[in-house]
């Protein structure tokens, strides 16, 4: 293992900003302070004029995902290497069992695919059906495999949609196990009926996709999931919030004292639904994802939610399909594989449109790109911090460096970049993973298979408050 001294930078965390050097030895941060002495043989990184921040954590990716009859073009190596280029050093991906498939069988399959990852990774596991074996597998995953979050798709009827019975049973099991239930909030029945209606009206192109998933579909499902969580007193995490109706449901839950966490995608903050009306079918289809991109007023609301702390994390839902795969739905928009890329550009786009515009402070930027995800999913302070004993997953950020985002120069394995042509100011100069430089001045040094599976213990800190609150609300029988 190497020894690296990052000299002359300004350390920025979610809590503070200060001038300090950072010493990394054997993959761990061993010192943070002024004018640190360089051990013999240490590699020096000049961070003058730069910020030294925790590497980004993307809590929502789909590498090598089998979906809608095909498999995403990005594998765990290429995807994590692209993440390094953008300052992201860890992902939390998804194990998605088929209906009636054993959770453990699916988990081991995904673990095998992920062995090629260049950066650290962990998994949420989806609950797509329910019986006693699912209940038992959830316990095994938590106790023996470091899984502390379970995903519930309220969309994709006749495929992986979790009905209310599954939702209720799984939420209760999450509470018992000290795990966080996460939810893809869209009313699957409404989507299914709207899709049929639009096709019957002759709307077969990508412009019908957002019409089949209007904001109300997301708002209803988010509200329902939050209310189910409220009944059982379990915290809940709503993924890729795209509509102000869903944000309002989150705010209502929070204002009522619930522990509701919200995630927003960089794309939903920056791109509007006009992309679906492009006369170029490939361009429009390339933006098909769920939930879809929304009209401009929703982006304004999402930025305010992020600023106010109602939304806690930023992600990408990185899920790449090439033009040939998207063309599977050329005559039927419901058959266009859902997904877009973004892991390489999340942090630069958020810095440019967040920090550089005054929407976010630098400390808030660190919180929403790294620290909050680490805290919610019980990785902090190992991840998401610049502190002694933490993993040396770091990004040396040059706030003056500029580039223009383009599919022609990206590392992501997909032909379309949703941020195409965007000029960003503020990019990684160096990215470190496990104390090794894995991306330097535009050059990738990613090593296939160097990533580690990271266990996430059950009962993250939020459960301390949840347990106390629930203990006060235990029902008591009336003696008569």
N, C-alpha and C positions, 0 to 999 in steps of 0.2 A: 504494500500500500504506500501511497505517496504522502509527502508532507508539502502543503501549499500555504503560503502566507499571502493573503490579499492585503495589500498595503495602500494606504492613502485615500480610502473611500469613506463615504458617509453611510453608516448602517441605518437602514430604515426597516422598522418592524411595525406591526399593527399598533404598538403601544408608544414607541418613541423614535426619535431621529437624533443621531449623534455621530460625531467623527470618531472612527475606531478602525483598527486593523483586525483582521479575522484570521486565526491560525487553525488550519485543518490538518489533522493527523489520523491516519488509519480510518478514514471515512467519517470521523467525528470532529465537531468543533471543540477545540481544546482551550482556546483563549479568545477573548474579545476585549480589546483595550487599546490605549494610545501607545504608539511607538513600540510595538512588540518586537522582541529580538527574534531574528530568523534562525531557526535551528540549522545545523550543518546539513547541507544538501537540499535544503528546502527550495521548491520552485516558487518564484515570485510572480505575483500578478499585480500589475500596476492599475489601481482603481482610481487614480487621480481624476477628479471631475465627475466621478461616477457614484452611483448608489449601490450598496450591497444589500440585497434583500433575500428573504427566503424564496427558494424555487417555487414556482407555481404548482398548485394541486388542481387538476381538472377532475372534479367529482362525477363526471358524466361523459363517458366515451363508449364507443362500440367498435372495438377492433375485431376483425375476422368474424363478424356477425353473420350467421346464416339467417336470411330474412327475405320473405316474399319470393322464394324460389331461387335466390342467388346468394352470394356471399360478398361482403364488403371488400373493396380493393385494398384496404389498408390492413396490414397485419400488425402484430404486437411489436415487432422490431421497427418497421418503418414508421409506425405511428408514434412510438415513444421517441424515436430519433427526431422526427419532425417537431415533437413537443420541446425537445432540447433547444432547437433552433429558435423557438419563441419564448424560452425561459421557463417552460413547464417541466418539472422533474419527477412528478408522480401522477398517476392516473388511478381512478377507481372505475373499473369497467363493470360489465354486467354479465352474470350467468343467467341465461334465459332458457329454462327447461321447456320442452314441448309439453302440451297437455298430456297428463298421465305419465310423464317421464319422471323418474326419481330425481329429486334435487341433488342427491349425492352423485349420481351418475353424470348429470350435467356439469356439476361443479368440477369433477375430476377431468372431464373433457376440456373445459375452459382452462384449467390449470396447465394441461398439456400444451395447448396452443400458446399460452402466455410465456412458456419457458424461454422463448426467443427474445423477450422484451429487453430493451437497452436500459430502461429506467424502472424504478420501483413501481409496484402496482398492487392493487387489492381489488376485491370484488363485492358488489352488491349481488344478492341472489334473488331472482324473481320468483314469486309465488303465483303460478298460473292455474292452479287447481287445488283441490283440498280433499284430503282424507287423513287417517291417522298416521300414515307413513310420512306425509308432508310435515305434520307436527313433530314427529320424531327426528326427521332430517334437519329441521330448523334447529332443534336442540343440539344435534351433533355438530352442525356447522358453527354454531356459536361457541360451544365448549371446546371443540377440538381443532377448528380451522380458522379461528380469528375473524369470522364474519359477524358484523354487528349491525347490518342493515339489510332490509328485504324490500324488493321492488314490487309494486302492484300496478299493472296496466289496467286502467279503467276503459281503455279503447281496444280496438282490434277484435271486434266480435267474431266469433267462430274461429278464433285462433288462440291468442294468449290473454284474452281479456279476463280479469278477475271479477266475478260477479259479487253481489253484496254478501252472500254467504261466505265466500272465500275471504273477502275483505274483513268481515267481522271476526272470523276465526283467526286469521293471520295477525290482525292488530292485537287481539288478546294474547296470542302467543308471543308476539314481540314484547309486550309489556312484561310477561313472565320472565322472558330471557334477558331483558335489559338491552334490547335492540331497537333500532330506529326504523319504523315503517316509512318507506318512500312511495310516492304516488305519481304516476303519469295521469294527470287529471283531464280527461275528455269523456263525455258521455258516449259510450260505444254504441248504444242503441240508436241515439239520435244521429250519430255519424252514419251508421249503416242505412237508416231510412233516408237521410238526405242524399247519400250517394246514389241510391236507387232512383230517387226522384229526379236528380240532375241528369243521370244517364237516360232516363225515359224522355226527358226534354231535349235530348240531343247534345247536351254539353259533355263532351268526352275529353277535352283538352285540359292542360294544367290549370287554366283559369278557374275550373270548377273545384279544384282541391280546397282553396280557402272557403269557398261557398259551402262545402260539405262539413266544414269544421269552424263555424262562426264562434265569436268570443263567448256567446252564451253557453255553448257546449262545454267549454273549458271552465267557465265560472260555476256552472251547476255541479260539475264533478268535483271541483276543488272544494266547494262548500259542503258537498256530501261527505267527502273524505274527512274534512275537518270536524264535521259534526259526529261522525262515527268515532273519531279519535277522542272527541270530548266526552262521549258516553263512557269510555273506558279509562280516561285519564292518561292516555298514552301520547307522547310527543309525536309529531308527524312532519315530514319533509316533503314539500311539493316541488317536483322537478320542473325544469324549463317553463317557468311562468311567462306567458306571452301576452296575456290579455288583462286589461285593467279590471275586468270582472273577477278574474281569479285573484288578482292582487287585493281587491276589496274584500274578498272572502278571507284571505290571509289576515288582513288588518282587523277584520271583525273578530276573528279567533284570538289574535294577540290582545286586542283591547278587552276581550273577555277573560283574559288571564291564561289562555292556552299557550302551550309551547309549540308554536308553529314556525317552521323554518321554510324560507323560500329561496329558490335557485332561479337565476335568469341567465340566458345564453347571450353571449356577445352579439350574435346575429340578430336576436330579437330586439336588442337595444339600438341597432344601427341600420337595419334594412326594413323597408316597408313592402306592402303587398303588391306594389306596382310591378314587381318582377314577374308575377304570374300572368300579366297582360302583355308581355313581350311578344311580338310577332314571330320571334325565333323560338320554335318549339323546344329545342334542346336547352336553350338558356332558361326558359320558363320551367321546364321539367327538372333542370338541375337544381332548382330552388325548392322543389317539393320536399317538405319535411313536416312532421307533426309534433306539436301544433305548428300551423303555418305562420309565415310572416304576416304582420298585421298593419292596418292603417296607422298613420303617423301619430295620432293621439295616444295610442297604446305605448309607443316607445317613450313619449314624454312622461307618461305615468310610471313606466318601469324605472326610468332614471330617478324620478322622485322617490319611488319605493326603495331603491338602492341607497340613495342619499339618507333617507330617514331611518334606515335600518330594518325596514319591513322585509326586504330581500337581503339574504345573508351571503350568498355565494354566487360566483359566476362560473359558467361551464361552457361547453361547446356542443354536446351531443354529437361528437365527431363520429360520423357514420357515412363512409364514402362509397358512392356508386358511380361508375363511369357512364358516359353517354350511351354506350351500347346496352348497359343494364337498365338505365332509365327508359330506353326505347321499348322495353317490354310493355309499357303502358301507352304506346303511341295512339292506340285507338280506344283506350279506356283508362282514364286518369287514376282509377282505383288500383290499377296494376303497376303504377310507377313506384319503384322502390323508394321508400321514404328515407331521406338522410342528406346531410351536407357536411362539409369539412370545417375545420376551424382551429385545431389544436395548435397550429403553428402561428396563428395570428391573434389569438384571444388577448394576450397580455399587451401586445403593441397597440392593438385597436382600442383597448380600454384605457391605456395610458394616454393615448392621443386624444380620445374623445371624453375621457373622464378627468384625468389629472390636468392635462393641458388646457382644458376649458373651465376649470374651477368646479366641476361637478363633484370631484372627489379630491380629498387630500392624498398625499403619498401614503400616509398611514392607513387611510381607508382603502386605498388600492391594494395594499398588502393584505388587509383583512379580507377583502372580497375575492382575491385571487388565490389565497393560500391559508391564512391563519384561521379563518372562520370554518372552512371545511375541515381543517385539522382538529379543531375543537369539537365540532358537531359529531364527527366520526371517530373521536377518541384517539387521535394521532398526536395531539399537542402535549408537550412541546418538542417531541421527537421530530415532528415535521411542522412547518409553518412558523418557525422562530429562528432567530440568530442568537443562540445562547449556548453556553458551555454544556456539552453533553448531547446536544442535538445532532441529528444527521447533517453532514456537510453537503446538503442540497441547497445550492445558492445560485443567485444570478447577479452578475455585475452589470448594472444597467446604465447605459450611456444615454442621458436625457436629451442630448443634442443630435444624436445620430438619426438620420432619416433614410427612408427607403420607400419605394412604391410597391405595394403588394401586387403580385401577378402569379398566375398559374404557371407561367413560363419559367419562373425562377424559384418556385416553392419546392419543398421537400415532400409535401403531402402527395400521396399517390392517387390523384384524381385530376381530371382535366379541367374542372371549373373551380374557381375560387370566388366565394360569395362576396369577398371584399375587393375584388379585382379593381385595380386602378386607384385604390385608396393610398394616399401618401401619409405615412405615419412618422412621427417624431418621438423618439424614445424607443430604443431597441436593446436587446442583450448584447453586450460585448463578449462576455464569457458566461457559460453555464456550467455549474459543477454538480455532479451526482456522485454521492458516496465519496466525496473528497477528491474526485478526479475531474479534470476538465473534459467535458464531453462535447462542447461546442465553443469554438474560439474564433472571433472576428470573421464570422461567416463560414467557417470551415467545420464540418461535422467530424467529431471524433467518437461517435457512438460505437459501442461494442455490442455485438449481437449476444444476447444471453446474460449480460451483466446485471440486468435488473433483478430485484429480489421481490418475492411475495411478502407483503407486510401484513402481519396479524393486527387486527383492531379489537382490543378487549371490549367485552360487553359492559354495560352500565356506564356510558359516558357521563360527564359531570351533570348534565341536565337531569339525570335520573335521581340525583340527590334531592332536588327540589320536587320532582314528580312523586317520589316515594312519600315525602312528608305531606304533600298536598293530598294524595290519595288516602293516606292513613287517617286524615281528618274527615274524610267523606265515606268511611266504611258504613254501610247500612246497619242499623240496629233494629232488632225486632221489638215490637211493642208487647209488653207483658199485660195480659188481660185476665 
